[in-house]
Amino acid sequence: MKLILPSTQYQQSYMQAVEEAKDETGDIVLAKPEDGQLFAEFVSSKIEEAQGLHLPEGWVPATELWLIDNDAFIGRVSIRHSLTEHLLQLGGHIGYYIRPSKRNQGYGKAILKLALPEAKKLGIIKVLVTVDDTNLSSQKIIEANGGVLENIVDNGKDHPKKRRYWITVA
């Protein structure tokens, strides 16, 4: 099991994961290539995000890494290099996603554990991870990786509250 930069080598399993996730909604979903976009262009755009290139207004550079196990795409983690006021309240430094067929198999805990040293390489020693108050599985993953709950904040009407955890990277 390893974290790697996005790669065309995993196009087939990545696109299978996109198909698995097609009915999911929410803030943290699996991105897919735009209509007509080559997979290689999609991969390049993900790598460029880490360099701060072609970012939408208000976005910060973020390194996306893919969790690979048995030569297949399992999930992705995004490590935001800095926090805006919005990210400080609701988004955090790290967001992760595990494809539906691989959930409840320890991959969530593993992806966050592997992402923490990567955050440290970016100079992030104290990592903020947020989670919906209704997402008990992710709360357990964060706590298992050393997350300390700071507070629970309102996320507006029709949205669950957000739990804000800090993890000090060793």
Secondary structure, DSSP 8 states (H G I E B T S, - for coil): -EEE---GGGHHHHHHHHHHTTT--SSS------TT--HHHHHHHHHHHHTTTT--TT---EEEEEEEETTEEEEEEEEESS--HHIIIIIBSEEEEE-GGGTTSSHHHHHHHHHHHHHHHTT--EEEEEEETT-HHHHHHHHHTT-EEEEEE---TTS--EEEEEEE--
